[in-house]
Amino acid sequence: MNDIAPTLASLPLIAMIRDGGWTMWLIAALSVLTLAVVLWKLWSLWRLGMWGGSHSRRALALWAEGRRHDALAEVRGRPSARARVAQAAIGTSLDPAIDDKTAREETGRVARQTLYRAREGLRALELISTIAPLLGLLGTVLGMIAAFQVLQESGNRADPSALAGGIWEALLTTAAGMSVAIPAGIALSWFESLADRLQADLEDLATRIFVKAPDAPRKPRLFEAAE
């Protein structure tokens, strides 16, 4: 056991985190959190059926042909986001006890809940991409202050190589913060583009169903982008 600890401490990554100080440990924790959020988000979007939509497309085709009950059966009980919105729109349109306004409101409610799930967790990635480089910069500033304090105390006896080593260690945190913020920002942009595409698909889906409903006026915008 005693032989393992020096081996771990000698690893380049562990050594950089140790030399970077407490800000480097925070940045390392943010990197782990970023990976966890991205993996969870991919799993969540897969469960949401982000990359599906075949059932809702078939339901739209059946709805356009006038086979309304077959269209409802095509999406009934399907877990994907598009299928659930299609089921809400078709089901409420076929229910004689529900008027057109109520049907649209119910469909909009289901769509907003779906969009909330699609955007869930993006705030965490946005926060990480913002604070990771700031933590890196803070670590660099603190390291530079410490290095110049050593230089001041040494006076004419200052060792340039020791000063350069202190500055090099201080700059580690800036590089680490950027290396965490850049992937987090890329993942955030990609997930936001997926959510925007899903919103457009849901609005198009609901519009096409309500426009083809008997005696239905043209549908206004059902929902706004989730904040």
C-alpha positions, 0 to 999 in steps of 0.5 A, spaced: 500 500 500 505 504 501 508 503 494 502 505 491 501 512 493 508 514 491 506 511 484 499 515 484 503 521 486 508 521 480 503 520 475 503 527 470 495 528 471 495 527 479 502 532 479 499 537 475 493 537 480 497 537 486 502 543 483 496 547 481 493 548 488 486 548 490 483 551 484 486 546 480 482 541 485 476 545 483 477 545 476 478 537 476 471 536 480 468 540 474 471 536 469 468 530 472 461 533 473 461 535 466 462 528 463 457 526 468 452 531 466 453 530 458 453 522 459 446 523 463 444 528 458 445 523 452 441 518 456 435 522 457 435 524 450 435 517 448 429 516 453 426 522 450 426 519 443 430 525 440 432 521 434 426 518 433 419 520 430 417 514 425 411 513 429 409 520 429 410 521 421 406 515 420 400 518 424 401 524 420 400 520 414 394 517 416 391 523 419 392 526 412 388 520 409 382 521 414 384 515 418 384 518 424 383 513 429 388 509 426 393 515 427 391 515 434 393 508 435 399 509 431 402 513 437 398 511 443 403 509 449 409 511 445 414 514 449 418 518 444 417 526 445 414 527 438 409 521 439 406 524 446 405 530 443 401 527 437 397 523 441 395 529 445 393 533 439 390 527 435 386 525 442 384 531 444 381 533 437 377 526 436 374 527 443 367 530 442 367 533 449 373 537 448 373 544 444 378 546 439 381 551 444 382 546 450 385 541 445 390 546 443 392 548 450 392 541 452 397 539 446 401 546 448 402 543 455 404 536 453 409 540 448 412 545 454 413 539 459 417 535 453 421 541 451 423 542 459 425 535 459 429 536 453 433 542 456 433 540 463 441 540 465 443 545 460 444 550 466 449 546 469 453 546 463 452 553 462 455 554 469 461 550 468 463 553 461 462 560 465 466 559 471 471 554 469 476 559 466 474 564 471 477 559 476 483 557 472 484 565 471 484 566 479 489 560 480 494 563 475 493 570 479 494 567 486 500 563 483 503 569 480 502 573 486 506 568 490 511 567 485 513 575 485 512 575 493 518 570 493 522 574 488 521 580 492 523 576 498 529 573 495 532 580 492 538 580 488 539 572 490 533 570 486 533 564 482 530 565 475 529 558 474 525 558 480 521 564 478 520 561 471 518 554 475 513 558 479 510 562 473 509 555 469 505 552 475 501 558 476 499 558 468 497 550 469 490 553 472 488 557 466 490 551 461 486 547 465 480 551 466 480 552 458 480 545 457 474 544 461 470 550 459 471 548 451 468 541 451 462 544 456 461 549 451 461 545 445 456 540 449 451 546 451 451 548 444 449 541 441 444 540 446 441 546 445 441 545 437 437 539 439 432 542 443 431 547 438 430 542 433 425 538 437 421 545 438 420 546 431 418 539 430 413 539 435 410 546 433 410 543 426 407 536 428 401 540 432 400 545 427 399 540 421 394 536 426 390 542 428 390 545 421 387 538 418 382 537 423 375 538 421 372 546 422 379 548 425 381 555 425 389 556 423 393 555 429 397 560 433 403 559 436 402 553 441 408 555 446 414 559 446 422 556 447 423 554 454 427 558 458 
